[in-house]
């Protein structure tokens, strides 16, 4: 079996064996380390759930991109001591389903279009939003408010 091939009377069968994933990570105290972990999904986007390995050593929930059975994420060591993490098996990830995680704009912003307070807006901005109030199917309130938030943050940065 030195050639890693199994020979029979009728066929030659290559033997493909990969050792189980064994990754060892040294986590310095009070740090966050970016790591590539083995996962059960070969390719695609997935959700890697929160895991606390020991008290103070954890992996937060993350949206990850899987490639060749590995996903990049972070592991946090919140303790005052150096920690060692030995990974011996792949982590279970759930394939990402956009519909499951998408939230309604009202829920996301905590707003109700009917009672939205518009007093703080300038007259120009108010004129942009008022057509929405009259014909909501034609306009996207979320886009208008996002524009307001981005514009306000640029003004505050300068």
C-alpha positions as CSV (number, residue, x, y, z in Angstrom):
1,X,0.0,0.0,0.0
2,X,3.0,2.3,-0.3
3,X,1.5,3.7,-3.6
4,X,-1.8,4.6,-1.8
5,X,-3.6,2.4,-4.4
6,X,-5.7,-0.7,-3.8
7,X,-5.4,-3.2,-6.6
8,X,-8.1,-5.7,-7.3
9,X,-8.4,-8.2,-10.2
10,X,-10.6,-5.8,-12.1
11,X,-9.6,-2.3,-11.0
12,X,-7.1,0.0,-9.3
13,X,-8.7,2.2,-6.7
14,X,-6.8,5.2,-5.3
15,X,-7.0,5.5,-1.5
16,X,-7.7,9.1,-0.5
17,X,-7.4,9.7,3.2
18,X,-7.2,13.0,5.0
19,X,-6.3,13.2,8.7
20,X,-8.9,14.7,10.9
21,X,-8.6,18.5,11.3
22,X,-6.4,19.3,14.3
23,X,-5.7,22.9,14.7
24,X,-4.0,24.4,17.7
25,X,-4.3,28.1,18.5
26,X,-2.4,30.1,21.1
27,X,-4.5,33.0,22.3
28,X,-2.6,35.8,24.1
29,X,-4.3,37.4,27.0
30,X,-7.0,40.0,26.3
31,X,-6.9,39.7,22.6
32,X,-9.0,38.7,19.6
33,X,-7.3,36.3,17.1
34,X,-8.4,35.9,13.5
35,X,-8.4,32.2,12.7
36,X,-9.4,29.7,9.9
37,X,-11.6,27.0,11.4
38,X,-12.7,23.8,9.8
39,X,-16.5,23.7,9.1
40,X,-19.0,21.2,7.8
41,X,-19.8,23.3,4.6
42,X,-17.3,23.1,1.7
43,X,-18.3,26.3,-0.1
44,X,-20.7,29.2,0.3
45,X,-21.9,31.7,3.0
46,X,-23.0,30.4,6.3
47,X,-23.8,31.4,9.9
48,X,-21.3,30.3,12.6
49,X,-23.0,30.4,15.9
50,X,-21.7,31.7,19.2
51,X,-19.5,29.2,21.2
52,X,-17.9,29.7,24.6
53,X,-15.0,27.3,24.9
54,X,-14.1,28.1,28.5
55,X,-15.0,31.0,30.7
56,X,-13.6,34.1,28.9
57,X,-12.7,32.3,25.7
58,X,-15.4,32.6,23.0
59,X,-16.2,32.8,19.4
60,X,-19.0,35.3,18.5
61,X,-21.8,34.6,16.1
62,X,-20.6,35.5,12.6
63,X,-21.6,35.5,8.9
64,X,-18.7,33.6,7.3
65,X,-17.6,32.6,3.8
66,X,-16.7,29.0,3.6
67,X,-13.9,27.9,1.2
68,X,-12.6,24.3,1.0
69,X,-14.3,23.4,4.3
70,X,-12.7,26.3,6.2
71,X,-14.1,29.7,7.4
72,X,-12.3,32.7,8.7
73,X,-13.6,34.2,12.0
74,X,-12.3,35.5,15.3
75,X,-11.8,33.9,18.7
76,X,-11.7,36.2,21.8
77,X,-9.6,35.6,24.9
78,X,-11.0,37.9,27.6
79,X,-8.9,36.4,30.4
80,X,-5.6,37.6,31.8
81,X,-3.9,34.4,30.9
82,X,-2.6,32.9,27.7
83,X,-5.0,30.2,26.5
84,X,-4.6,27.2,24.1
85,X,-7.4,26.1,21.9
86,X,-7.3,22.7,20.2
87,X,-9.8,22.1,17.4
88,X,-10.3,18.4,16.7
89,X,-13.5,18.4,14.6
90,X,-15.2,20.7,12.2
91,X,-17.7,23.3,13.5
92,X,-21.3,23.1,12.4
93,X,-22.5,26.0,10.3
94,X,-25.9,26.7,8.9
95,X,-26.0,27.8,5.3
96,X,-26.9,31.5,5.0
97,X,-30.6,32.1,4.0
98,X,-31.1,35.8,3.3
99,X,-34.9,35.5,3.9
100,X,-34.4,34.1,7.4
101,X,-32.2,37.0,8.5
102,X,-33.7,39.9,6.6
103,X,-35.8,42.3,8.8
104,X,-38.6,44.5,7.8
105,X,-37.5,48.2,7.5
106,X,-40.0,49.3,10.2
107,X,-38.6,46.7,12.6
108,X,-35.0,47.6,11.8
109,X,-35.4,51.3,12.4
110,X,-38.1,51.1,15.0
111,X,-40.3,53.5,13.0
112,X,-43.9,53.7,12.1
113,X,-44.4,55.7,8.9
114,X,-47.7,57.1,10.0
115,X,-46.3,58.7,13.1
116,X,-42.8,59.6,11.8
117,X,-41.8,62.9,13.3
118,X,-40.5,65.2,10.5
119,X,-40.1,68.5,12.4
120,X,-36.3,68.3,12.5
121,X,-36.0,68.2,8.7
122,X,-35.2,71.2,6.5
123,X,-37.9,72.3,4.0
124,X,-36.0,70.6,1.1
125,X,-35.8,67.3,2.9
126,X,-39.4,67.5,4.0
127,X,-40.4,68.0,0.4
128,X,-38.6,64.8,-0.5
129,X,-40.4,62.8,2.2
130,X,-43.9,64.2,1.8
131,X,-44.5,62.6,-1.6
132,X,-43.8,59.3,0.1
133,X,-46.5,60.0,2.8
134,X,-49.0,60.6,0.0
135,X,-48.0,57.6,-2.2
136,X,-46.0,55.1,-0.2
137,X,-45.9,52.5,-3.0
138,X,-43.9,54.8,-5.3
139,X,-41.1,55.7,-2.8
140,X,-38.8,53.9,-0.4
141,X,-38.8,55.6,3.0
142,X,-35.7,53.5,4.0
143,X,-33.6,55.0,1.2
144,X,-34.7,58.5,2.1
145,X,-33.9,58.1,5.8
146,X,-30.6,56.3,5.0
147,X,-29.7,59.4,2.9
148,X,-30.5,61.6,5.9
149,X,-28.4,59.5,8.3
150,X,-25.4,59.4,5.9
151,X,-25.6,63.2,5.2
152,X,-25.9,63.9,9.0
153,X,-22.8,61.8,9.8
154,X,-20.8,63.5,7.1
155,X,-21.7,66.9,8.6
156,X,-20.7,65.8,12.0
157,X,-17.4,64.4,10.8
158,X,-16.3,67.7,9.3
